[in-house]
């Protein structure tokens, strides 16, 4: 059947089965590319080549790559909603979390074994700027919030419930960064260990919540409007967080600072050099926070709480965000391995601090490696916390978001 005849049938009788099958195959192919390269890095040509099609064969079904990316996200949201629905069968919040996490990791197990299609990674949802996708994502967030709504959390304000929901969702999304280190047959054990930390926190029963204040982690930019390397780092970090590596063009970075491209190249050799510096700066801020926290803390828990509170408050201050580690998916492949290795070393430090806390009795006996990844995810996701907790101050964010991580999603509200 020719494409013209098929199109005519689609118009007069609705989409044919063959049309829907091919469209679904294109979306599946696109999800694979989207998860590796992000919205900006995905091309119709690469998606088509995976199916032995020419680009126009994809355009027949999707007008442009933005429409195709939207279809990928909407399909992923629908699948995630189905997993959330499995959780709603639980009688209380803990049971709902258990059912949801088990359903999610069973799906990931089947996907790893080729028995189910992968779910789109939502790193670039905001970069797409699609109203239907944004609306569907907000609806998905509300469904996730429903899992946490119950007698155990009845005293929480909407703002507090939103913060905990953002934490839960972000922890699940971050698993794409580290789950491959586990064999698929062990995903059930991973689910149980995430549930333990998410529901009951890291802090040992009776351990005091007493993070210490840290000095400013990054100096203020020069006064008087002087353009500096620090200002370029901040502008580039903001744009990469918002639009991914490819979306943060030299033109957009320069426009954010109201300078010319010539001024950009006066301070930076290349865009890739600036991006690498953004990652290095974020890693150094985290290292500095760990060193400072160790110097003023008495227990492993206090060190971890001090680091997390300082970094989340820093992100919420509006001063300068940390670069979201999810931006690695769209960074040039030539620089990804060394950057991933440096972030892994940060997670290894968190694992070591968890071990210290278990040894001194301030931290519960948990899986140190999974706990370290969950701390990294919680800090990383703070870059988006303001979307769900509008008006929250940095101090409020610590109580609404950081403390429940350490004391558990089922912990009572902070008085």
N, C-alpha and C positions, 0 to 999 in steps of 0.2 A: 504494500500500500504506500502511495507517495505521501510525502509530508503534507502537501496541499489537501489531499483527500482526508488525511487523518485530522488535520486542523479543522476542516469543514465538519467532520463528524463530531469533533469535540464541541464545536459551536452549537450544532443543531441538536445533538443527542446527549451532550455531556461528555466528559473524558472517557475514552475507551480504556479497556483493561491494559492493553499494550502501552498506551500513553502513560498511564499511572505507573506501570512497572518500570518503564524507562526513566520517568521522572524520579521515582524512588531510588533507582540505581545511581542517578546523577547526584542526588543529595547524599547518599552513602559515600560516594567517592569524594565529594566535597568536604564532608566531615573529616575524613582522614587528612586532607590537605589543610583545612582550617585549624585543626588541632596542632599541627606542626608549625604553621606559618602565620596564623592569625588572619583577620579579615583583610588587612592591607597587603599581606604577602600572598594570599591565595589568588590564583589567576584562572580564568575560564579555560585557558589553554592547557594548564596542568591537569585540571579536573577532567577535561575532555580526553587527554592523552591516556589517562588511566583506564578509560573505557573504550579506547581505540576509536574515538570520535574526533571530528574536527570541531573547533570552537563554535562554529555556527550551529552544530548539532546540539550544543548546550543552550545557546541563545534561543533556539526554538522553544525551549521549555522555561527559560529564565532570561529576562531582558538584559540583565547585567549581573555582575558578581555580587552586588549588594543584595539583590533579590534572592540570589542563591544562598548567600550567607544568612539572610533572614529565615529562609526555609530550614536551614540547618539548625539554627537556634530554636525555632518554633518546634521542630521535631524533638530536639533535646529537652525542651521544657515540657512537652507532652509526656515524654518518657519519665522525666524526673517527677512529674505530678503523679504518675501511676505508682511510683515507688513510695511517694508520700502517702498516697491513698492506702497502701498496704500498712503503713504505720498507724493510720487512724483507727484501725480495729482494736488497738490496745485499750485496756480499761483505765489506765492512768498514764502519766507522762513517761515514767520509766519504761513501761510496757510499750508505749508508742515508739520511743526512741529505739528500743530493742528490735521491734518489728521492722522499722524503717531501715536501720543500719544493716540488719540481716538481709533485707530485700536488695538494698543498694549493692552490698558487697557480693551477693550471689549473682546479681546482674553483671558486675564487673568481672567476676570469675568466668561467667559464660562468655562474655565479650573477649576475655583473654584467650579462651580456648576456641574462639571462632564460632561459638554457638549463638551469639547475639551481636548485633551491630553496636559500635561504640557510640557513646553520647557526646555531643558537641561540648567542648570546653568553653566555659562562659567568660573567659578572660576579656574578650573584645566586645562584649555586649554593648557597652556604652559607646565604644568607638564607632559602632555601626550607625548610631543615631536613627534607629527605626522605631517609630511610634508603636506599631503593632507588637514588635518584639519587646519593647520596654514595658508596655501594658501587660503582656503575658508574663514577663519576668516578675513584675510587681505582684501579679496574682499568684504566681508560684511562691513568692516570699510569704504571702498571707497564708497559704496552705501550710508552709513549713512552720509558721508561727502557731498555727492551730495545733501542731504536735506538742508544743510547749505550754498550751493553755489547759490548765487543770487545777485540781485542789492544791497540789504542791506549789503552784506558782500563782495562786489567786491574789496574793498581796502585791504582785509586781505591777508597776505602772506600764502603760503602753510603751513608753520610751525604753524602760528596762527590758520589756519583753522583746522589743525590736532589736536591742543590742544583743541579747542572747541568741535570738534567731539568726542574726547576721553572723555571729560566731559559729553557730552550728553549720549553717550553709557553707561558710567559708572553709571550715575544716574539711567538709566533704569534698568541695571543689579542689582543695589543695592536694588531696590524695593522688591526683594524676601525676604529681611531681615525684612521688616516692613509692607508690604501691608496686611498681615493677620490680622492686627489690625483694618482694615476697613471691613465693610460688602460688599459683592460683588455688591449689588445694588448701593453702593456709589462710585464705581470705576470711574464712569464718572466724579464725582466731584473731585476725586483725580487727574484725567487727567488734568482738567482745572486749578487746583492749581499748579501742576508741570509746566504746560505751562507758567503760569504767572511768576513764579520765573525763569524758564530757559530762557524765551525770554527776560524778562525785568529786571531780577536781583533782589537783595534785597535792593539796595541803593535807597533812596528816590530821586526824581528828583532834581538835583542841589546839592546833597550831595557831599562833597569833598572826593576824594580817598587819604587818608593819613595814611596808616598803619605805626605804630611805630616799630623801630628795637627792637629786644629782645636779651638778653644775650644768650650765648650758652646754649641750652637746655640739652645737655648731654656732660660731660667732655670727652676730648680726652683719648684714651686708654693709658696705661702706655708705656713709651718709652723703647727702648732697647729690644723689642721683648718679654717681659715678658708676660707669659700666665696668664690671669686674668679671673674672673667671667664675667666681662664686654665683653671680647672678645668672650667667649662662647655664651653669650646672642646675640651678633651681628651675629655670624656665624649661630646660630640656627634660628634667625629671617630671615636672607637672604634665608636659605634653605626652611623654611616653606612657605615663600612667593613664592618661585619658584616651589616647589614640594609638598606642602601640609604637613600636620602633619606626615603622615605615610612615605612620601618620605624623610623626614629629619631624617634619621637614625643616631644612635650614631656613626656608622662608617663614614658616610658622614660629620657629624659635625666635628669629629676629623680630618678627612682628610683635610677639608678646613683650619684648623689651623695647619696642619702638626704636629699633636701630636698623641699619642697612645690612645687606648681606656682606658688604665689605667689612663692616665692624665685626660681624661674626667671624670671618676668616682672619681678622687681625688678632683675635683672641684664641682661635681654634684652628688647628691644621685641617682637620676633616670632621665630618659629623660622627663617623665611627669612633674617632678619638674622644670626642665629647661624650658619646654614649658610654664608652668604656670607663671614662672618668666618673660618670654618674653612678655606675655600678660600684666602682672603687670607693667613692665617697660614702655610699650607703653602707657598704661592708665596714668601712672604717668607723662610721658612727656607731654601728652595732658592737664592734670590737671595743670601742672606747667606753660604751655603756657597761659592757661586761666587766672591763677592768675597774672602772670606777665603783661599780656595785660590789665587786669582791672586796674592795678596800674598805667599805663602810658597813658590810653585813656580817652577821654572826652565824647564820645558818644557810644551808643550801636553798631553802624556801625563800628566805629574805633576799638572797642574791637574785634569784629568778624573778621574784615579785618586783624588786627594785628595777631590774633591767626592763621588764615588760611595761611597768607603769611609766617609766621615763620615756621609753620609745613611743608608746601609744599617745601619751600626753604631748610629746614632741610633734607627732603627726597631726594631732587634733588642733595644735596651736595656730596652724595656718602659716607658720614661719617658713617651713620648707619641708616637703614630704620626703619620705624615704622612697626609693625606687621600688616599685612592686616587683618582686621576683618573678611574677608571672610574665613580665616583659621579656624574660629570657626566650620565650617561645617564638618571638618575632625578631630577636636580635640576629645579626649575621652569624651563620653557622660557623664561620672561621673563629669567632671569639667566644662561642657558647661553652666549649668544654672547660676552659680555664675559669670562666665566671661561675659555672655550676660547681666546680671543685671548691672555689672560695666560699660559696654559700653553704656547701656541704660541711665545710670546716666550722662555720658558725653553728650549724645544727649539732655538730659533734661536741662543741663546747657546751651547748644547752644540755645534751645528754650527760656530759660529765658533771654538770651542776646538779642535775636530777639525782645522779648517783650519790653525790655529796649529801644531798638532802635526805635520801633514803638511809644513808649511813648514820646521819646525826639525828634521825627520827622526825625531822620536820616535814618530810615528803612521804606520801603513801608508797607502798611497794607497787610500782607500775612498770610497764615496758618503757625503758629509758629512751630507746630510739624513736618509738612512736610518740612518746611524750614530747621529745625534742622537736619533731616535725610539727606537732600541734601547737607548740609555742611559736615556732616560726610562722605558721599559718595565721595565728591570732594577731601577731604583730604586723604581718604583711597586710592583712585585711583591714587594719585600722585606717588605711588610706581612704576606704570607702564608707567608714562608719558614719560620717556626717550626713550621708544621704538618708540614713535610717533613724538617726537621732538628731534631727535639726535643732539647733540652739544649744546643744550640750557643750559645756565648757570642757577643757582638758581634764579638770579635776573630776567633773561628773563622769567623763568617759572612763576614768580609772575605776570608779565605783560601779558603773553600769555594765562594763565590758571586761575589764582586766580581772577584777576581783572574782566575778562569777566563774571565770576560767579556772582559777586556782581553787575555788570552793565548790564548784560544780553548778551545772545548769539548774539543778534542783535545790540549790541553796536559797534560804529566805532572802528577801530584799534587805539592802543595807539601810539601817535606821539613820 
